[in-house]
Amino acid sequence: MLTKRDLLRSTAAIAAGAALARPSLLMAQSTPGIIEAKDIAEAGFIYGLPLVMNYAVMYEYAVDRTSGQFKAPFNEIKNEPNVFTYKDTAIVTPNSDTPYSFAWLDLRAEPVVLSVPAIDPKRYYSVMLCDGNTYNYGYIGTRATGSDAGDYMVVGPDWTGDTPAGIKQVFRSSTQFSLAGYRTQLFGPDDLDNVKKVQAGYKVQMLSAYLEQTPPRAAPIVDFPKIDKELAKTNFFDYLDFALQFAPEQDNEKEIRAELARIGVGPGKTFNFKDLPLEKKLEFGIGMKEGQRKVDEAVANVGKTINGWRVSGLPGDSAHYNGDWMKRAVAAQTGIYGNDPEEATYPFTRVDSDGQTLDGSKHNYTLTFPPGQQPPVNAFWSLTMYDGKSQLLIENPINRYLINSPMLSAMKTDADGSLTLYIQKDSPGADKETNWLPAPDDTIYLVMRLYWPKTEAPSILPPGEGTWQPPGVIVAG
């Protein structure tokens, strides 16, 4: 599926033996020359990668009931009564700290009202609003709006209307389809029933239902194109073309949209990859491959390196990216639907403190937080293990995918008060198993999460420049 790392790489791979298809008269008459078309395809790939990745997740979660990852139809909430495991594969680097709830929103006909219950201030929660451009355009939750109950309205890009009484805040999506991603803190396995009670208080309803009025005419039925690993290899621009019809052009997109229109991609266009002659397919393939190479290179160099960790503040709203399409693509590939740095900051690493690739088949590792130097947060922190290739959670004998601060009371500290974590594929022994983070028998990808990081020193903010720094991963023995 599209969001797996191998697919991110294969998206740009065009089958060399593709059959020669009938030429498109439109393309033959209007497309730029070979070099220029390659450049447009490269820039378009970088610009469009987050939109296509988002579409793939939306398709699995809200459209295709047979996907194995389906959650709920549009404008209905699906509460996950458990944290994510290795079986959850639709999203790369999934969080396994907080049971998720998802509501994919169709905002074409009318706004949607999201209602949240009063929640214990000690329990962190957030509702991240992320649109089809992968812009985080708003937050509801402990940090952003507090712990009181409230009703919030989400509107589409073209909505004009009054804000009803009782609505605390209005959030505007830049696209007609959008995601509300809920994270509700779990304090431990015995806390799951309490999380379920909180989730039961989340409510999603159309504005007309909220106001007890007759609903407006329904939006037209959409024929969502099927997307999967194989289709994505050659049909990337078909999917981008489809997604853009629900994403009105913003001021900072005029240039890239105009270039895409020259190759037949955009609202009202009829781009169809299979109708291109082979030479055009190859032009697009070269451009996409180069675009993916540049994204991969930028991911490897994102942010600032601190003790082997990459520390950056990637995700944000439209103003945050300000037309930097590479930055947006890197944020999506690193972990689509990541939080703004103020909500959560994510140091990540694939290397030890000496810069050598982390590999559970070759070494055991330790990570030690000195006394009083655990990640400084208002909510909680965690360290999550992923497979180095797929960026997915790994199956392991104790079903432990992370170590987080709510687990500290059950963990052992060193004589000097420091906290040492054992990162390896085999158990470090019964006496150390409380501090064991199981690793794959292969390369390792580690992500630290600081939820609601503190702003006063010591702090990880601003990302890469803060006074708190993550300690390096050390080869054991």
N, C-alpha and C positions, 0 to 999 in steps of 0.2 A: 504494500500500500504506500501511497505517495510520501507519507511522512517518515518512513524509515530511511536511514542514512544511505542504504544501498540504492534506494530509489532516487534520492536526491542526486546521487551521482549519475544514475542511469537515465534520468529525465533528459539529460543533454545528449544521450547517445542515439544516434540515428542509424537504423539498420542499413548497412552498406548494400545489402542485396534487395533493397526495396524495389518493387516492381515499378516500371515506368508507367505513370498514370496519365490520363488525358490532360493536356495543358489547360489551364484556366485562362480564358481570354482576358479577363480583368487583370490577372496577375501579369500576363505576358505584356499587356499594354502599359501598365502603370508602375510596376515594381522598379526600384532602383537597380543600379548595376551590381555586379557580384560583390565587390568590396564593400560598397555602401550597404547593401542588404545584409551582409554578414555583420557589419557594425550595428545596424538597427536591431538585428536579432539578438546580438550580445547585450545591448543596452536594455532591450525589451525583456530579455530573460531575467536580468537582475531586477528590473522594475517589477516584473510580474510574478517572480517566484513566491513571495508571501501570499499573493492573491490566489494562486493556483494551489498552494499548500492548504490554505484556509478552505478553499472549495472542496478539496479532497476530504478534509475532516468533516465539514458540514454534510457532505454527501453520505459519509459512513454513519454519522451520528443522527441526522435528521431526515434523510431521504430514503436510503436503501435499507428497508426493514430486514433484509437477508444478509447484511454485511457482517454480522457477528459483533459489531461495535455499536449497533443502533441504540439510541437513547430514548428519544421521544419525537413526535412530530413537532413542527414549528409551533411556537407560542405555548408549549407545555413544558413544565419542568420535570426533569428526571433526577431524583436524588440517588446518589450512589451510597449504599449503606455500609461501605467498606472503603479502605484505601486501595489505591492501584497496586497491582502486582505484575509479575512478568507476563501474565496473560493479556494485559492491556497493551495493545500495540498500535493504536491509531495515532497517538501523539508521541513524539520523541521526548526524551528526558521528562517523563511524567512525574509530578509531585506525588509522593506516597506518605506525606505528613497529614494531609487534611482531606477527609472524604469530600469528594466533589459533588456539586449539583450543576446541571447544565440546562440552559434554556436557549434554544436557537430561536431568534425572533424574526418574524416576517413583518416588517414595518410599512409595507406598501399601502395597505388599506387604512390603517389607523395606528395610533401609538399603542404601546403596551405599558401596563402599570406593574411594577415590581414592588411587592410588599414584603417587609421583613419584620419579624417579631422582636420584642425586647430580648436581648441576649446578655448573659452575665458578662460584665466588663472584663473578667479574668479570661474569658474564652475568646480568643482572636477569631474574627471571621472577616471575609471580604467578598464583595461581588464586583468582579472586574468586567467592565463593558468593553468589548473588543469587536470592531467592525470588520467588514470584508477586506479593508485595506490593511488589516492587523494594527490599527491604531487603538491604543487604550484611551478611550475618550471619556471615561468617567469611572468613579469608584463609589460604592456604598460599603460601609463596614466600620470596624472598630476604629481604625486610624482616620478614615475620611469623614465619616458622618456620625460616629459615636455608636453607642450600644442600645439606644432607644428604638422602639418600634417606629416604622414610618412607611409611607407610600411614595414611590419615586416613578417618574414617567420617562420612558424612552421613546424618542420620536425619530422618524426617518429624515433623510436629508432635505426633502421638499415640504415637510409639514409646516403648515401655518395654522395657528389656532391659539385659543386662550388656555392658560394653565388653570385647571379646576381647583377649587378650594380643597384643601387637604393634601395636595401634592407638595412634598417638601422640596423637591428639586427636579429639574428637567435636564435630561441628557440627550444630545443630538448625535446620532450615528451618521457617518459620512457615506454609508451604503444602506441599501434597502433591506439587506439581511445582516444580522448581527448576532453576536454571542454574549450571553450573560453567564460568566463562569464563577461559580460560588466555591469558596474554600472555607470549611468549618473545622476549627482545630479539634483534634482528638488527643486527649491527655494520656490515653493508654487503652489496651484492649477492653478493659472493664468499663470504659467510658462510652462505648459505642451506642448504647441505648440513649444516653443523654444527647449525643450528636443527632441521632434519629429524631428526637423530640424537637431539636432546633430546626432541622431540615423540614419537618412537618409544618413549621410555621412560615416557610417561604411560600409566597403565593405569586403566581403569574396570571394576569388576566388582561383582556383587551380593554381599552379605555371605555368603550361603550358598555361593557359588562360592569366595569367599576362604577360608572355613572348610572347604571341601570337604565340605559337607553337602547333604542333600536340600533343594531350595528349598521354601518355603511355597507355598500355593495362590496362583495368580496373581490380581492385582487385576482387577476387572471391566473389560471393554472399554469405552472411552469413545467416544461419538459426538461428536467435536469439531465444533462448528458452523463452517462455512466463513466466513472473514472476508476482506473486501477493501474497497477504497476506497468503492464504492457502498453496500455493506451497512452499513458503519460510519456512514454519514450518519444513518441512522434507527434502527439497531439497537444503539446504544451500550449501552443498559441491558440488552438481551438478553445481550450479551457479559459485562457486569459480573455479571449474575445467574448466568450459567454459571460464571464464574471464582470467585465467592464460595463455591461448594459445596466447593472444594478449599482454602479458606482459613478455618480455624476462627477464630471471633471472639476478638479479644484484648481485654483490659480497656479499653484506650483507644479501642476502636471501638464500644462499646456504644451510645453516643448516635447516631452516624451510621448504624449498622446498624439501629437501631430506626426511624429516620426512613425509611430505604430500604425496610424491611419494610412501611411504611404505603402505599408505592406499588407493592408487590408484587415487590420486588427482594431477593433473598437466598436462602440455602440452603433448599430445600424450596418455594420460591416458583415461580410459573409466569408470570413477566412475559413478555408478548409484544406488542411494539410495534405490529405490524400489526393486532392485534385491538382497538386503542384507537379510539374515535371521534375524528373530526378535531379537535374542540376540545381533547381531552386531548393529542393529538399536538402541537398548537400550544403548549400550556402547557409541555410537556417541551422543545420546541424552543427556546422563549424562555429557559427556565432553563439549558439547555445552552449556548446562545449567550452568555449572560451569564457563565457559568462559564468558557468559553473566553476571553472578553474579559479577565476578571480574571487568568487564568493568563498570557496574553500580556503584560499590564501588569506582572505580578510578574516575569516573565522579563526584561523590559526594565530593571527596577529592582533586580535581584537583587544582593546583595553590596555592595561599595564600589567606586566609580569611582576608578581610579588611572591617570592619564595616558591616559584614554580606555578603559582596560581595566576590565572588571567582574571583581573578584576575590572569590570566595566559596568556602565549603566546604559545598556542597549535599548530596552523597550521604552515606549512612550506614546504620546499623542502625535497628531499631525505636525504641530509646531515643533515638537521635539526632533522629529526627523528632518523637517524643513526641506523636503525634496532630496534628501540624501538617500537615494534608492539602495545603494550598497549597504548602508548602515541598517536599513529596514530589512534587507535580505539576510544579512548576518544575524540579526535578532531572531528572525523566523527560523533559520537553519540551526542556530545554537539551541533554540528551544521555543517553538511557537507558543504564543499565549503567555509569555513571561510577563512578570509584573514590572511596573515602573520602579526605579531604584528606591524611592521613598517608601514604597509598599513592601518590597522585598529586593534584596541585592544578592546576586548569585556568583560568587567566585567559583571558577571551575578549573580543572587541570587534567591533563593526560600524562604529566611527567612528575618525577620526583624532584627533590630540592636541588639535585645536580643536573636537572634537565633531561634525564634519561626516561624513556617511555615506560610508563607503569604497565607491568605485565605480571598477572597473577600466576602464570605458568612458570615464571623464572624466579620470582622473589616474594618474600613476605615483607610487609611494610608496617611502620607505625606513624601515628600522627599524635603529637603531644601538645596540649594546651597548658602553658604554665599557670601557676596559681593566679586566680583573678583575671585571667586573660582569655576566657571563653568569648565567643562572638557577642558583642554588645547589642542587645535588642530590647525593645519594649514588649515584644510578643514571645517568640521562641526561635531557636536555630536548629538546623539539621545538617547532616552529611549523608548524601545518598550515593549509592553505588550503581553504576550502569555498565553494561557491556561496551567496550571501547569502540566496537564497530557499528552496532545498531543504535546505540544510545538508549537502549531499553533496559528495564529492570531485569535482574538475572534470577533464575531459579536457584535456590540454595537450601541446604538441609534444615535450617532453622527458620525459614520464611522471614528473614530479616533483610530488609532492603535499605535500611537507613539506621543511623543513630541520631537521636534528637534530644534536646534539653529536657523534655518531659520524662525521659528515661533515666536521667542522671541519678535519681535517688536509688536506683537498683544497680548502679555501676560502681566500680571500685576506683578509688583515687590512689595515686602514689603517695609515698611517705611524706613528700614535701607539699602535697595538696594539688599537684598537677594531675591532669586527666590524660591518660594514654589510650588511644584506640588502636586495635590490631586489625590491619587490613590485609587479608590473605584468603586463599581458597580453602584451606583446611583449618579445622578448629585449632586455636592456640593452646588448648587444654582447658579442662573444666574450671580451673581457677581464674582463667582470663576470658572465659566465653561471654561474660556479661558485657565486655568491651570489644567484642569481635564484630567487625563489619565484613561479612563474606564477600569474596571477590571472585570474578570468573577465572577460569583456567585459560586466560587469554589476556588481551589488552584491557585496560581499565579506564573508565571515564568517571571522575568524581565531581559532584556538584555540591557546594555548600549553599545553604539558604539561610539568609538572615531576614526574618519576617519583622516588618516595622522596625528597621534598624534605628538605633539611637542617633540623635543628631548632635548631642553634646559629646565632647571628648571623654573617653576614646570612642571613635566612631569610624565605620567603614566609609562614611559619606564625607565629601563627594567621592564616588567610586574611583579607586585608583590613587586618590590623593588623601584619603582619610588617615587618622592617627592610629587606628587599629589595623593590623595586618595579619592575614591567615598564616599560621605556621606551615613549614614545608613538610611534605611526605618523605619519610626517611626509610631507606632500605634497612630491614631488621638484621641484626647480627652480621 
